[in-house]
Amino acid sequence: MHKLEYALYALSVLQKEKNPELAEELLFLASASHNYEPLKGGDLSEEYIDEMHKRADPIMYGKDYPLKNEKTE
């Protein structure tokens, strides 16, 4: 899953309770963006993606799920 696809998916998760219609649209866009090719120098920053992981992963996987940068290899 590339950065844009993940970011759209994470936003859909964050909006699922508050705005289910928006969540569905974001999920559709995440799916549609699967074949997206990031522009050189124009992709989403690591900082933005890290913030999305911090906010969305606990909702997607549960509160006890380790954050992306806390996982052991």
N, C-alpha and C positions, 0 to 999 in steps of 0.2 A: 504494500500500500504506500503510495507516494505521499508527500507532505500535503498537497492540496486536497487529495481524497480524504486523508485522515482528518484534516482540519474541518472540512465540511461535515464529515461523519460525527466528529466530536461536538460540533455546534448543534447538530441535530439531537444528540443525546442530552445536551444541556438545556434544550428548549422543549423536550418531550412533554414535560408536565405543564409548563406555563403556556405553551403555544403549539399544540399538536399539529396544526396545519403547517406551520412554518417548519417544524421538525420533519414532516414528510417531504416537503419541498427540498430541504437541505439534504436529506437522505437520497432523494432522487438525483440531485446535483452531484453528490459524492459518487454515486454509481456511474453517472454519465461521465464524470471526470477520470474514470479509471484509466483511459488511454491517453490522458493528458501528458504532454512532454514539456517539462519545465524549461523555461527560457534560461539561458546562461546568465547568471547574475540577477535573475528576476524571480527566483523561487522564494518560497516562504522561509523566513529565518529560523535557525535552530532555536532561538529564544522563544519565538512565537509557538513553535511546535512543542517545546518543553512546557510552556504555560498551558497549552491545550491538554497535554498529558496529565499535568497536575490537577486540572479542573475536571476533566471528563473520565479519566481512567477509574477513579473511585466509584463513579456512577455506573460505568459499564461493567466493571469487574468486582465491585464491592469495596467497602472501606478498608479492608485489610490487605488489598492488593498492593504490592510494592509499586512505587512510582517508577517510571521508565528509567530514570537515572539512578535509581536505588537497586535495580535488579542485579543479581550476581551472575556472572558469566559462567 
